[in-house]
Amino acid sequence: MDIDALTHPTDPEIATHALAEAAAAAGYAPSIHNTQPWRWRLTAETLELRLVRDRILPVTDPEGRLAMLSCGVALHHARVALAAQGWHAAVTRMPAGGGPDLLARLHVEHRSPIDPASTTHLQNIALRHTDRRPVAGTRVQPAVLAAITTAVQEQGTHLHTLRPDQILELAAAADHAQRSEAADPAWRDELAYWTGGDRPAGAGVPDAAIPERATRTPVPGRDFGHHGELPVNAGHDKAATFVMLYGDTDEAAGWLCAGEALSAGWLTATAHGISVVPHSAPIEVIAARQAMRAMIASVGFPFLVLRLGTAGPADPGTAQTPRLPAEQLIDHG
Ligand SMILES: Cc1cc2nc3c(=O)[nH]c(=O)nc-3n(C[C@H](O)[C@H](O)[C@H](O)COP(=O)(O)O)c2cc1C
């Protein structure tokens, strides 16, 4: 066996192609209000991920926490795509000297055996979506919840499953957060921009992904300020499980890492037929975030709440949320 051929990128064109595929796969990543606040720079053996500050939500997300989480998901999607194509890539997060917006550099180092888990993840990257319909009546099985929790922990972030009394507290925090946000005209304008007709083509949340009426749920989902066109049944979310993604440090590097964990957990959930809906309002408002932090006895910093539940039947009418054209997300050279 020619070990050298296996361990060195003998064909740079193949490596460059794999990196291009990785950037393309990252385009499927979920992001706050579908803002897609990232840009890739592709060279022969390297992909660089940059934060796009123009697409941070200044009112909803002034610290950029949710934008960084979104970039972290994109980074993990790219890592999955490289692993699924049989490449080992060195990942440098927040490379020194790159400035605050250079979030990661991926450098293909050598061929590696294709990991079957990454192949499944890659397939699920294209299938995963935010399904805001009520979940079905079957609870998430403990073994599946354990698999999702492990996937998150393997990426250096934590997942706390809320107890029934904590779900009541979450409901109160989410309700408080949405009311205080909705009372701010600047916040309403920002939401209206990303959910209305003036949003950039391929970004924002379309009416097709917003429920046609309020759903029956213990924890209010995002109030998008208007009803959409997503058909919802009269089912109640009472079989839903709520979990909190939290990390050890409340700073950019921790948020990026948590985004990678969010991707790993969400792709694992998708593989098990579990629907995931992020709830970020309780994180966006400081009083609500503090209430969330108290739930984990202040051992870490809350980054995102997720509703997990058995996905309802696939609805062919449920369109995937569109994405920005690749030329707005990927630079060559
Ligand atoms: C960090 C983050 C926060 C989000 N917060 C919410 C939220 O509060 N409510 C909601 O309904 N969706 C939320 N989403 C889901 C996005 O709106 C969704 O990912 C985006 O519109 C793209 O759609 P897709 O996930 O179906 O591809 C969030 C996503 C991310 C990554």
The ligand as an SDF file (V2000), in Angstrom:
LIG
                    3D

 31 33  0  0  0  0  0  0  0  0999 V2000
  -28.9830   30.8860   16.7290 C   0  0  0  0  0  0  0  0  0  0  0  0
  -30.3510   30.6440   16.1520 C   0  0  0  0  0  0  0  0  0  0  0  0
  -31.4740   31.1770   16.7710 C   0  0  0  0  0  0  0  0  0  0  0  0
  -32.7570   30.9420   16.2550 C   0  0  0  0  0  0  0  0  0  0  0  0
  -33.8630   31.4120   16.9200 N   0  0  0  0  0  0  0  0  0  0  0  0
  -35.1070   31.0750   16.4840 C   0  0  0  0  0  0  0  0  0  0  0  0
  -36.2670   31.4530   17.2390 C   0  0  0  0  0  0  0  0  0  0  0  0
  -36.1830   32.0810   18.2880 O   0  0  0  0  0  0  0  0  0  0  0  0
  -37.4810   31.0580   16.7700 N   0  0  0  0  0  0  0  0  0  0  0  0
  -37.6240   30.3460   15.6000 C   0  0  0  0  0  0  0  0  0  0  0  0
  -38.7560   30.0390   15.2360 O   0  0  0  0  0  0  0  0  0  0  0  0
  -36.5280   29.9830   14.8600 N   0  0  0  0  0  0  0  0  0  0  0  0
  -35.2990   30.3230   15.2870 C   0  0  0  0  0  0  0  0  0  0  0  0
  -34.1840   29.9310   14.5720 N   0  0  0  0  0  0  0  0  0  0  0  0
  -34.3560   29.1810   13.3150 C   0  0  0  0  0  0  0  0  0  0  0  0
  -34.0830   30.0740   12.1010 C   0  0  0  0  0  0  0  0  0  0  0  0
  -35.1340   31.0050   11.9110 O   0  0  0  0  0  0  0  0  0  0  0  0
  -33.9150   29.1630   10.8720 C   0  0  0  0  0  0  0  0  0  0  0  0
  -32.7710   28.3710   11.0540 O   0  0  0  0  0  0  0  0  0  0  0  0
  -33.7600   29.9330    9.5710 C   0  0  0  0  0  0  0  0  0  0  0  0
  -34.9400   30.6350    9.2800 O   0  0  0  0  0  0  0  0  0  0  0  0
  -33.4420   28.9740    8.3990 C   0  0  0  0  0  0  0  0  0  0  0  0
  -34.4530   28.0130    8.2650 O   0  0  0  0  0  0  0  0  0  0  0  0
  -34.1450   26.4540    8.3570 P   0  0  0  0  0  0  0  0  0  0  0  0
  -33.6270   26.1580    9.7440 O   0  0  0  0  0  0  0  0  0  0  0  0
  -35.5000   25.8100    8.1200 O   0  0  0  0  0  0  0  0  0  0  0  0
  -33.1590   26.0940    7.3200 O   0  0  0  0  0  0  0  0  0  0  0  0
  -32.9040   30.1660   15.0670 C   0  0  0  0  0  0  0  0  0  0  0  0
  -31.7590   29.6340   14.4500 C   0  0  0  0  0  0  0  0  0  0  0  0
  -30.5030   29.8480   14.9910 C   0  0  0  0  0  0  0  0  0  0  0  0
  -29.2980   29.2200   14.3350 C   0  0  0  0  0  0  0  0  0  0  0  0
  1  2  1  0
  2  3  1  0
  2 30  2  0
  3  4  2  0
  4  5  1  0
  4 28  1  0
  5  6  2  0
  6  7  1  0
  6 13  1  0
  7  8  2  0
  7  9  1  0
  9 10  1  0
 10 11  2  0
 10 12  1  0
 12 13  2  0
 13 14  1  0
 14 15  1  0
 14 28  1  0
 15 16  1  0
 16 17  1  0
 16 18  1  0
 18 19  1  0
 18 20  1  0
 20 21  1  0
 20 22  1  0
 22 23  1  0
 23 24  1  0
 24 25  2  0
 24 26  1  0
 24 27  1  0
 28 29  2  0
 29 30  1  0
 30 31  1  0
M  END
$$$$
